[in-house]
Amino acid sequence: MPHATPLPKSELVKDSDPKVASAALTLATIRCLAADIVQAYKGGHAGTPMGAAAIGVALFRDSMRFNPRDPLWLNRDRFVLSAGHACLFQYIMLHLVGYEAWTLNEVKRYHSRDFKTSKAAGHPEIEQEIGIEVTTGPLGQGIANAVGLAIANKQLATRYNKPDYDIVSNKIWCFTGDGCIQEGVGQEAISVAGHLGLDNLVLIYDCNKITVDGTINNCFTEDVPLRFQAAGWNVIDAGRPETEEDAAKEISNITDALLQAREHVGAPTLVIIRTTIGFGSRKQDTGPAHGQALGDEEVAYVKEKFRLNPNEKFVVPESVTRGFAHVAPRGAAQQQEWEALLARYTQAYPEEAKELQRRVGGHLPDGWQSLLPTRDQLPTAPQPTRKSSGIVMEALAPQFPDIVAGSADLLESTFVSWKGMVEFQNPASGLGDYSGRQIRYGIREHSMAAIANGLAAYLPQSASGNSGFLPVISTFFMFTLYAAPALRMAALQKLRTVVVATHDSLGIGEDGPTHQPIALASFFRALPGLRLWRPADAEEVMAAWQFAIEGEAGPSVLCFSRQPVPLLDGSDRAGATKGAYTLANYSSSSSTAAPKLILIGTGSEVSLAVTVAKRLSSQYGISTSVVSMPCMELFDKQPASYRREVLGSGKALVVAVEAWCSFGWARYAHASVSMHGFGHSGPQADLFEMFGFGEENVAKIVSEYVERNSAELPGVGEFEELLLNHKAH
């Protein structure tokens, strides 16, 4: 078993000598500091920082290009900690290399009760201005984020670099462990990166073979190098450096491997470094070393083993700090050299420089809204809203370089393509090149969404939430369920990604219940910071897209129909951006009073609500208003006076009509016409009839509901499911 390299007696506790610390003292300091911090608050992960200390020194001190004095320098290397539970590893390294925000006191707030303004989150949370590029934690997400960063890097470099002007020349580094390698999203992203030949990406695999349950031999026996080679990766095996008696040699061996990876051309590189989790402890190489405090006695043992004073805590000798003192000046010099190059580039290529500056500043192209068709330019014949969305993509993408679109093997169905587009492909493939803005994600929905997060995070986010990249991803709405974990991460980070989710209901027809979403919208509607849109027609599609691009920061899921819908009289994009609005009023011949009934519809069911409302007013004498509610979250943010006006609060019965489950509708309506099953295989028109959404049936059951409740409006908790006992015929 590997053993700790003991420190020379001349470098015990005191640090009066002004020289730079030995490699052994540097590694011992990192390991003991991690053990101290986790033990102080009885929570967190010390094992990986202890085992990977030499990786941290080799990477942050000797291999990466960045400037701690300007964390947002455009051409900095990016670092993603996919193994987010090991964030203490990153925080300690950011402290040592000189990030002003990462004082020792700030690092010590990790898992402390002083958490409300702490930067030392339990897993890294995006704060690029202090060195955290993306939020990680769910294992494997960071690998996919890093692939997205690498795609963004390649695309910017191809678009803006010129001969002798490598304005974009940085690398993407990702630190991963055994868990990320096992997760499906990680493997999907690994496959994408290999196919695309992303040689600007280096994946550092801290191979300690321990997870929460103990050794991974219980569940994982794959040949990892062979797996990566099969996916088209370059693989460097750095061995087990801890077997070295010389700590300096331990670090230099890793550095050599990382620098070799940096220079490799033609494929992404995996660097495998075999470490021992909890190195130096008697609990090393066990499950408890992964995510538990070692215990006071064991921390003291570790310090004694490394010949440090067991009675002193949180010690970082000045000589250790001095060993990293050159990193910030070196980074500042690298940035200064780059800025001089950028100044010459701006003189030589002013238009390209201006566009790049706009994107880095998070500003949208001037006048982009004028590219959207006005209402009188929209098709009047019924068409699926997915095709209406395609009109937006054809109009915007050719003149909107920020847009990077893609599909999970459904490009012809989701309409996110445009004439003359170039695919983002490895140039050696002959299928496209790195200037392309159409990505073939393959059948990999989860990594598609997580890669989009990396794209959105590559450039700084402006105050309005724009970042210079606008990732657009697409699949059938049902299969956004595969992407949901990454979309949750987009919402958490307020990343502006756009999801085109087509085939959004029973209207998918013959493909059957496996493809027909029923309850999925409930998750997205409940997710803070994500907008789920379900436009009723082409006019509302324009509103959904406009808000997704320039509205509040964060992701949007745009749900579009497969079946055709008409361009509705009264539909209005300005009203749609309020989340809900009154689309039409139908008074009975015998009454001019305020409506007794309000029908709320979404998507394709709005046109159904219109036909039902007409029948209710003419056949049943029920004055009815129709409200379109394409986005619940935006409606919730409107003034109470507006919401009362739209919903006729206290004055009218409200019935929601939506061919999804009713969960959430009790917030807006007294009853609903909703689904209570998983759908069926058959022609879409027949399915709507089968499940009770035919015009005649809806008018009948709603009129009966109005008659039952004509004397008094239902109270809280009296919500009714009007199709609950419907027998499908």
C-alpha positions in Angstrom: 0.0 0.0 0.0 1.3 3.5 -0.8 2.8 5.3 2.2 3.3 9.0 3.0 6.6 10.5 2.2 7.8 11.8 5.6 9.0 15.4 5.8 12.6 16.1 6.7 13.0 17.1 10.3 14.3 20.5 9.1 10.8 21.3 7.9 8.7 20.4 10.9 6.2 22.8 12.5 8.0 26.2 12.4 8.4 28.3 9.2 10.9 31.0 10.0 13.0 30.1 6.9 12.1 32.4 4.0 12.7 29.7 1.4 9.9 28.0 -0.6 8.5 24.9 1.0 9.5 21.5 -0.2 7.0 19.5 -2.3 6.5 17.2 0.7 5.5 20.0 3.0 3.2 21.5 0.3 1.3 18.2 -0.2 1.2 17.6 3.6 -0.3 21.1 4.1 -3.0 20.6 1.6 -3.9 17.1 3.0 -4.0 18.3 6.6 -5.9 21.5 5.8 -8.6 19.4 4.1 -8.8 17.0 7.0 -9.0 19.9 9.5 -11.8 21.7 7.7 -14.0 18.7 7.3 -13.3 17.6 10.9 -14.2 21.1 12.3 -17.7 20.9 11.0 -18.1 17.2 10.9 -19.2 17.2 7.3 -17.8 17.3 3.7 -15.3 15.3 1.7 -11.7 15.3 2.7 -10.7 12.1 1.1 -10.2 13.3 -2.5 -8.4 16.5 -1.6 -6.0 14.4 0.4 -5.5 11.8 -2.3 -5.4 14.3 -5.2 -3.2 16.9 -3.6 -0.4 16.4 -6.1 -2.8 16.6 -9.0 -3.9 20.0 -7.7 -0.4 21.3 -7.5 0.6 20.0 -10.9 -2.6 21.4 -12.5 -3.1 24.8 -10.9 0.5 25.7 -10.3 2.3 24.2 -13.3 -0.1 23.4 -16.1 -3.1 25.8 -16.5 -3.1 29.3 -17.9 -5.3 31.7 -15.9 -5.0 35.0 -14.0 -6.2 35.0 -10.4 -6.2 38.8 -10.6 -8.8 38.8 -13.4 -10.8 35.6 -13.2 -12.9 36.6 -16.2 -10.0 36.9 -18.7 -11.5 35.6 -21.9 -8.6 33.4 -23.0 -8.1 31.7 -19.6 -8.1 28.0 -19.3 -11.4 26.7 -17.9 -11.5 24.2 -15.0 -14.6 22.1 -14.3 -14.8 19.9 -11.2 -17.1 17.2 -12.3 -16.5 15.3 -9.1 -18.2 18.2 -7.3 -18.2 16.6 -3.9 -14.4 17.2 -3.9 -14.9 21.0 -4.0 -12.6 21.5 -1.0 -9.9 20.4 -3.4 -10.8 23.3 -5.7 -11.2 25.9 -2.9 -7.9 25.1 -1.4 -6.1 25.4 -4.8 -7.9 28.7 -5.6 -6.6 30.0 -2.2 -3.1 28.9 -2.8 -2.8 30.4 -6.3 -3.9 33.8 -5.1 -7.6 34.4 -5.9 -8.4 37.4 -3.6 -11.9 36.1 -2.8 -10.5 32.8 -1.5 -8.9 33.7 1.7 -8.2 31.0 4.2 -11.1 32.2 6.3 -13.4 31.9 3.3 -12.2 28.3 2.6 -12.8 27.5 6.3 -16.5 28.4 5.8 -17.0 25.1 3.9 -19.8 23.3 5.7 -19.7 25.8 8.6 -22.8 27.4 10.2 -21.5 30.7 8.7 -23.0 29.7 5.4 -25.5 32.4 4.3 -22.9 34.5 2.3 -20.3 31.8 2.0 -18.6 31.2 -1.3 -17.5 27.7 -0.2 -20.7 25.9 -1.2 -21.1 22.2 -0.5 -20.7 21.6 -4.2 -19.2 24.2 -6.6 -21.8 26.8 -7.7 -21.2 29.0 -10.7 -19.3 32.2 -9.8 -16.9 32.8 -12.7 -15.7 36.0 -11.1 -14.1 33.9 -8.3 -13.0 30.9 -10.4 -16.0 28.6 -10.4 -17.0 28.1 -14.1 -20.1 26.0 -13.7 -22.3 24.4 -10.9 -21.5 20.7 -10.5 -22.5 18.1 -8.1 -24.7 15.5 -9.8 -22.0 13.2 -11.1 -21.2 13.2 -14.7 -22.8 16.6 -15.4 -19.4 18.3 -15.2 -17.9 16.1 -18.0 -20.8 17.1 -20.3 -20.4 20.8 -19.2 -16.7 20.6 -20.1 -17.6 19.2 -23.5 -19.9 22.2 -24.1 -17.2 24.6 -23.1 -14.8 22.8 -25.5 -17.4 23.1 -28.3 -17.9 26.8 -27.6 -14.1 27.3 -27.5 -13.6 25.5 -30.9 -16.4 27.5 -32.5 -15.2 30.9 -31.3 -11.6 30.0 -32.4 -12.8 29.0 -35.8 -15.0 32.0 -36.3 -12.6 34.7 -35.0 -9.0 33.5 -35.1 -7.0 34.7 -38.0 -3.4 33.8 -39.2 -1.0 35.0 -36.5 -4.0 36.0 -34.3 -5.0 33.1 -32.1 -7.4 35.2 -30.0 -9.0 32.0 -28.6 -6.4 29.4 -27.7 -7.3 28.2 -24.2 -7.9 24.7 -23.0 -10.7 23.0 -21.1 -9.7 20.9 -18.1 -12.1 18.6 -16.3 -11.4 16.7 -13.1 -13.4 13.6 -12.7 -13.7 10.5 -10.4 -15.0 7.0 -10.6 -18.6 8.1 -10.2 -18.7 10.5 -13.1 -17.1 7.8 -15.3 -20.0 5.4 -14.4 -22.9 7.9 -14.9 -24.7 7.7 -18.2 -24.6 11.4 -18.9 -20.8 11.3 -18.5 -20.5 8.4 -21.0 -22.8 10.1 -23.5 -20.6 13.2 -23.4 -17.4 11.2 -23.7 -18.8 9.7 -26.9 -19.7 13.1 -28.3 -16.3 14.6 -27.5 -14.5 11.6 -29.1 -16.7 11.8 -32.3 -16.0 15.6 -32.6 -12.3 15.3 -32.0 -12.2 18.0 -29.3 -8.5 18.1 -28.7 -8.9 21.3 -26.6 -10.4 19.1 -23.8 -8.4 17.2 -21.1 -10.2 14.9 -18.7 -8.2 14.2 -15.6 -9.4 10.9 -14.0 -8.6 10.7 -10.3 -8.8 6.9 -10.2 -9.0 6.0 -6.6 -11.7 3.2 -7.1 -13.6 4.2 -4.0 -17.2 5.6 -3.8 -19.7 5.9 -1.0 -20.3 2.2 -0.9 -16.6 1.3 -0.9 -14.6 -0.3 -3.7 -16.0 0.0 -7.2 -14.8 -3.5 -7.8 -18.3 -4.4 -6.4 -20.0 -2.8 -9.4 -17.5 -1.7 -12.1 -14.9 -3.8 -13.8 -14.6 -2.1 -17.2 -11.4 -1.5 -19.0 -11.6 2.3 -18.8 -8.6 3.1 -21.1 -10.0 0.8 -23.7 -13.5 2.4 -23.4 -12.0 5.8 -24.1 -9.9 4.6 -26.9 -12.9 3.0 -28.5 -14.6 6.4 -28.2 -11.8 8.1 -30.1 -9.8 9.6 -27.2 -6.1 9.8 -26.6 -5.2 8.1 -23.3 -2.3 8.9 -21.0 -1.8 6.6 -18.0 0.3 8.5 -15.4 0.4 5.5 -13.1 0.3 5.8 -9.3 2.6 8.7 -8.4 2.2 8.1 -4.7 4.6 5.2 -4.9 7.4 7.8 -5.4 9.6 8.5 -2.5 10.2 12.0 -3.8 7.2 14.3 -3.5 8.7 16.7 -6.1 9.0 13.8 -8.5 5.4 12.9 -7.7 4.2 16.3 -8.8 6.5 16.5 -11.8 5.3 13.2 -13.2 1.7 14.4 -13.2 2.8 17.8 -14.7 4.6 16.0 -17.5 1.4 14.0 -18.3 -0.8 17.1 -18.2 1.5 19.1 -20.4 1.7 16.2 -22.9 -2.1 16.2 -22.9 -2.2 19.9 -23.5 -0.1 19.6 -26.7 -2.0 16.6 -28.1 -3.7 17.3 -31.4 -6.6 15.5 -33.1 -8.5 14.0 -30.1 -9.5 14.8 -26.5 -7.2 13.4 -23.9 -7.9 11.3 -20.8 -5.1 11.4 -18.2 -5.5 8.6 -15.7 -3.9 9.2 -12.3 -4.2 6.4 -9.7 -4.5 7.9 -6.2 -5.4 6.7 -2.8 -8.5 8.4 -1.2 -7.8 9.8 2.3 -4.1 9.3 1.7 -2.1 9.2 4.9 -5.0 8.1 7.1 -5.6 4.7 8.5 -9.0 5.0 6.8 -7.4 5.5 3.4 -8.7 3.4 0.5 -12.1 2.8 2.2 -15.6 4.1 1.8 -15.6 6.2 5.0 -12.6 8.2 3.7 -14.8 9.3 0.8 -17.5 11.4 2.5 -17.0 11.4 6.3 -14.9 13.4 8.7 -11.9 11.3 9.8 -12.3 11.9 13.5 -10.1 14.0 15.8 -7.8 11.1 16.7 -7.3 10.2 13.0 -6.6 13.8 12.0 -3.9 13.9 14.7 -2.5 10.7 13.4 -2.3 12.0 9.8 -0.4 15.1 11.0 2.0 13.1 13.1 2.6 10.8 10.1 3.4 13.8 8.0 5.5 15.2 10.9 3.3 18.2 11.4 2.1 19.5 14.8 -1.2 17.7 15.7 -2.2 20.5 18.0 -2.3 23.2 15.3 -5.2 23.5 13.0 -5.8 25.2 9.6 -2.1 25.9 9.2 -0.7 27.1 5.8 3.0 27.9 6.3 4.2 31.0 4.6 6.8 28.9 2.7 3.9 26.9 1.1 2.2 30.1 0.1 5.4 31.4 -1.4 5.6 28.3 -3.6 2.5 29.6 -5.4 3.4 33.3 -5.4 4.5 33.2 -9.0 1.2 32.0 -10.4 -0.7 35.3 -10.3 2.2 37.4 -11.9 2.6 34.7 -14.5 -1.1 34.8 -15.3 -1.1 38.6 -15.4 1.8 38.6 -17.9 0.1 36.0 -20.1 -3.1 38.1 -20.1 -1.1 41.3 -20.9 0.5 39.6 -23.8 -2.9 38.4 -25.0 -4.4 41.9 -24.7 -1.6 43.3 -26.8 -2.4 40.7 -29.4 -6.1 41.5 -29.2 -5.3 45.2 -29.7 -3.5 44.4 -32.9 -6.3 42.1 -34.0 -8.9 44.8 -33.4 -6.9 47.1 -35.8 -6.6 44.4 -38.4 -10.1 42.9 -38.2 -12.4 45.6 -36.7 -15.7 43.9 -37.7 -14.8 40.6 -36.2 -13.5 42.3 -33.1 -16.6 44.3 -32.7 -18.8 41.2 -33.0 -16.7 39.3 -30.5 -16.8 42.2 -28.1 -20.6 42.3 -28.4 -20.9 38.7 -27.5 -18.5 38.8 -24.7 -20.5 41.7 -23.3 -23.7 39.6 -23.4 -25.5 41.9 -25.9 -27.9 40.6 -28.4 -27.5 41.6 -32.1 -29.0 45.0 -32.9 -32.4 44.8 -34.3 -32.8 41.0 -34.1 -36.5 41.4 -33.1 -37.2 42.8 -36.5 -36.3 39.5 -38.0 -39.3 37.8 -36.4 -42.4 37.7 -38.7 -45.2 40.1 -37.8 -48.7 38.6 -37.4 -49.7 39.6 -40.9 -46.7 37.7 -42.2 -47.7 34.4 -40.5 -49.4 31.5 -42.4 -53.1 31.7 -42.1 -53.7 28.0 -42.9 -53.6 25.6 -39.9 -50.1 24.3 -39.2 -48.3 22.6 -36.3 -46.7 25.0 -33.9 -43.4 23.1 -34.4 -43.5 24.4 -38.0 -44.2 27.9 -36.7 -41.2 27.5 -34.5 -39.2 26.5 -37.6 -40.1 29.8 -39.2 -38.3 31.5 -36.3 -35.2 29.4 -36.7 -35.1 30.1 -40.5 -35.5 33.9 -39.8 -33.0 34.2 -36.9 -30.2 31.7 -37.2 -28.5 32.9 -40.4 -28.1 36.4 -39.0 -27.7 35.5 -35.3 -24.2 34.0 -34.7 -24.9 33.4 -31.0 -27.4 30.6 -31.9 -26.0 27.1 -31.7 -28.8 24.6 -32.4 -29.0 20.9 -32.2 -31.2 17.9 -31.9 -31.2 14.4 -30.4 -31.6 12.6 -33.7 -34.8 14.5 -34.6 -33.6 17.3 -36.8 -36.4 16.8 -39.4 -39.1 16.7 -36.8 -38.1 19.6 -34.5 -37.4 22.1 -37.2 -34.3 23.6 -35.7 -32.5 23.7 -39.0 -32.1 26.4 -41.6 -31.0 26.9 -45.2 -27.3 27.0 -45.7 -26.4 25.8 -42.2 -23.0 24.2 -41.5 -22.8 21.3 -39.1 -20.4 21.5 -36.1 -18.2 18.5 -36.9 -14.6 17.4 -36.8 -13.2 18.8 -40.1 -11.5 15.5 -40.7 -15.0 13.8 -41.0 -16.0 15.7 -44.1 -19.4 16.3 -42.6 -18.8 19.9 -41.5 -16.3 21.9 -39.5 -15.8 23.7 -36.2 -17.5 26.9 -37.5 -20.8 25.0 -37.7 -23.7 26.0 -35.5 -25.8 22.8 -35.9 -24.9 20.0 -33.6 -25.8 16.4 -34.2 -26.1 15.3 -30.6 -27.2 11.8 -31.5 -29.6 9.9 -29.2 -28.2 11.4 -26.1 -30.8 13.7 -24.6 -29.2 14.0 -21.1 -25.8 15.0 -22.3 -27.3 17.2 -25.0 -28.8 19.4 -22.3 -25.7 19.3 -20.1 -23.5 20.2 -23.0 -25.8 23.1 -23.8 -25.2 24.3 -20.2 -21.4 24.4 -21.0 -22.1 26.3 -24.2 -24.2 28.9 -22.3 -21.5 29.3 -19.6 -18.5 29.8 -21.8 -18.9 33.6 -22.0 -19.8 35.8 -19.1 -23.4 36.3 -18.3 -24.6 39.9 -18.5 -27.0 41.5 -16.0 -29.8 40.6 -18.4 -28.8 36.9 -18.4 -27.3 36.8 -21.9 -23.9 35.2 -22.5 -23.0 35.4 -26.2 -24.0 31.9 -26.8 -27.7 30.9 -27.2 -27.9 27.1 -27.2 -31.1 25.6 -28.7 -31.6 21.9 -28.2 -34.5 19.8 -29.3 -36.3 16.6 -29.0 -39.9 15.3 -28.4 -41.4 16.7 -25.2 -41.6 13.3 -23.7 -37.9 12.8 -24.0 -37.0 16.0 -22.2 -37.6 13.7 -19.2 -34.2 12.2 -20.1 -32.8 15.8 -20.1 -34.5 16.9 -17.0 -31.6 16.7 -14.6 -29.4 18.9 -16.8 -32.3 21.3 -17.3 -32.7 21.6 -13.6 -29.0 22.5 -13.4 -29.6 25.2 -16.1 -32.4 26.7 -14.0 -30.2 26.6 -10.9 -27.4 28.5 -12.7 -29.8 30.8 -14.6 -28.3 29.7 -17.9 -30.2 30.8 -21.0 -30.8 27.7 -22.9 -33.8 27.1 -25.2 -35.5 23.6 -25.4 -37.6 23.0 -28.5 -39.9 20.2 -27.2 -42.2 19.0 -30.0 -44.9 16.3 -30.2 -46.3 17.7 -27.0 -49.5 15.8 -26.4 -51.9 13.0 -27.5 -51.5 14.7 -30.9 -48.5 12.6 -31.5 -51.0 9.9 -32.4 -50.0 6.5 -33.5 -46.7 6.4 -31.7 -48.7 5.7 -28.6 -48.5 6.3 -24.8 -44.7 5.8 -24.6 -44.4 9.1 -26.6 -47.4 11.0 -25.2 -46.5 13.3 -22.3 -49.1 13.5 -19.6 -47.5 14.6 -16.3 -44.1 15.9 -17.4 -45.2 19.5 -17.6 -45.9 19.5 -13.8 -42.2 19.1 -13.1 -41.1 21.9 -15.4 -43.8 24.2 -14.2 -42.7 23.7 -10.6 -39.0 24.2 -11.3 -37.9 27.6 -10.1 -36.4 29.8 -12.8 -37.5 27.7 -15.8 -40.3 28.9 -18.1 -42.5 26.2 -19.7 -44.3 27.6 -22.7 -47.2 26.0 -24.6 -48.2 28.4 -27.4 -51.6 28.2 -28.9 -50.7 29.2 -32.5 -48.0 30.8 -34.6 -48.5 34.3 -33.1 -47.9 32.9 -29.6 -44.9 31.0 -30.9 -43.3 34.3 -31.7 -43.9 35.5 -28.2 -42.4 32.4 -26.7 -39.3 32.7 -28.7 -38.9 36.4 -28.1 -39.2 35.9 -24.3 -36.8 32.9 -24.4 -34.2 35.0 -26.1 -34.5 38.3 -24.2 -36.7 37.7 -21.2 -35.6 36.8 -17.7 -32.4 34.8 -17.3 -32.7 31.0 -17.3 -33.9 28.2 -19.5 -37.1 27.9 -21.4 -38.9 24.8 -22.6 -41.1 25.5 -25.6 -43.7 22.9 -26.1 -45.0 22.6 -29.7 -47.7 20.5 -31.4 -47.3 17.9 -34.1 -50.9 18.4 -35.2 -52.0 21.5 -37.1 -53.7 24.4 -35.2 -55.3 27.5 -36.7 -54.1 31.1 -36.4 -56.6 32.2 -33.8 -58.6 35.5 -34.0 -57.5 37.4 -30.9 -54.2 35.7 -30.3 -51.6 38.3 -29.3 -47.9 38.0 -28.6 -47.9 41.0 -26.2 -50.7 39.3 -24.2 -48.8 36.0 -24.3 -45.7 37.5 -22.7 -47.9 38.2 -19.7 -48.3 34.5 -19.3 -52.1 34.5 -19.9 -54.7 36.9 -21.4 -58.3 37.0 -22.6 -58.3 35.8 -26.2 -62.0 35.9 -26.9 -65.5 36.6 -25.4 -68.6 34.9 -26.5 -71.9 36.2 -25.1 -75.2 34.4 -25.2 -77.9 36.0 -27.3 -79.9 36.7 -24.1 -77.1 38.3 -22.1 -74.6 41.1 -22.4 -73.4 40.7 -18.8 -69.9 39.6 -17.7 -69.2 35.9 -18.6 -70.5 33.2 -16.3 -67.7 30.9 -17.4 -64.0 31.2 -18.3 -62.3 28.5 -20.2 -58.5 28.4 -19.9 -56.6 26.5 -22.5 -53.0 25.9 -23.4 -51.4 24.9 -26.7 -53.6 23.0 -29.1 -56.4 23.0 -26.6 -56.9 26.7 -26.9 -58.5 26.3 -30.3 -60.7 23.5 -28.7 -61.7 26.0 -26.0 -62.7 28.5 -28.6 -65.0 26.1 -30.4 -66.5 24.9 -27.1 -67.0 28.5 -26.0 -68.9 29.2 -29.2 -71.1 26.2 -28.6 -71.7 27.0 -24.9 -72.8 30.5 -25.7 -75.1 29.6 -28.7 -76.4 26.2 -27.7 -76.4 26.4 -23.9 -76.8 30.1 -23.4 -73.6 30.4 -21.3 -71.6 33.5 -21.8 -68.0 32.4 -22.0 -64.6 33.9 -22.2 -61.5 32.1 -23.5 -58.2 32.6 -21.8 -54.9 31.4 -23.3 -52.3 30.6 -20.7 -49.1 29.8 -22.5 -46.8 30.3 -19.5 -48.0 29.9 -15.9 -44.9 31.3 -14.3 -45.1 34.6 -16.2 -48.8 34.9 -15.3 -48.0 34.4 -11.6 -45.7 37.4 -11.8 -48.4 39.8 -13.0 -50.1 42.3 -10.7 -52.9 40.9 -8.7 -55.4 43.3 -10.4 -54.4 41.8 -13.8 -54.7 38.2 -12.6 -58.2 38.9 -11.1 -59.3 40.6 -14.4 -58.2 37.6 -16.5 -59.6 34.9 -14.2 -62.8 36.8 -13.3 -62.0 36.2 -9.7 -65.1 35.7 -7.6 -67.4 36.4 -10.6 -67.2 33.4 -12.9 -66.5 29.7 -12.9 -63.1 28.8 -14.3 -62.5 25.5 -16.1 -59.1 24.6 -17.5 -58.9 22.5 -20.7 -55.6 20.7 -21.2 -54.8 17.2 -22.4 -52.2 16.7 -19.7 -52.8 15.8 -16.0 -54.6 18.4 -13.9 -51.8 18.9 -11.3 -51.4 22.6 -10.7 -54.6 23.8 -12.2 -56.4 24.1 -8.9 -54.3 27.3 -8.5 -56.2 28.9 -11.4 -59.4 27.0 -11.9 -62.4 25.5 -10.2 -62.3 22.4 -12.4 -60.5 20.9 -15.3 -60.9 18.8 -18.4 -57.7 16.8 -18.1 -56.1 13.4 -18.8 -56.2 10.5 -16.3 -54.3 7.9 -18.1 -51.3 7.3 -20.4 -52.9 7.8 -23.8 -53.2 5.2 -26.6 -52.0 4.4 -30.1 -54.1 5.7 -32.8 -54.8 8.7 -35.1 -54.6 11.9 -33.1 -58.0 13.2 -33.9 -59.5 9.9 -32.8 -57.5 10.0 -29.5 -58.8 13.4 -28.5 -62.4 12.0 -29.0 -61.5 8.8 -27.2 -60.3 10.5 -24.1 -63.1 13.0 -23.9 -61.6 16.0 -25.6 -64.1 16.1 -28.4 -65.9 19.5 -28.8 -69.4 18.0 -28.1 -68.3 16.1 -25.0 -66.4 19.0 -23.5 -69.3 21.4 -24.1 -71.7 18.9 -22.5 -69.7 18.2 -19.3 -68.8 21.8 -18.8 -72.4 23.0 -19.2 -73.4 20.4 -16.6 -70.7 21.7 -14.3 -72.0 25.2 -14.7 -75.5 24.2 -14.0 -74.4 22.3 -10.8 -72.6 25.4 -9.6 -74.8 28.2 -10.8 -75.9 29.3 -7.4 -72.5 29.5 -5.7 -68.8 29.4 -6.8 -66.9 26.3 -5.4 -64.5 26.9 -2.6 -60.9 26.0 -1.9 -60.4 22.3 -2.0 -63.5 21.6 -4.1 -61.6 21.3 -7.4 -63.3 18.9 -9.8 -61.9 16.6 -12.5 -64.6 16.7 -15.1 -63.2 13.7 -17.1 -62.4 11.6 -14.0 -65.1 9.1 -14.7 -64.9 9.3 -18.5 -65.0 6.0 -20.2 -62.7 5.9 -23.2 -64.6 4.5 -26.2 
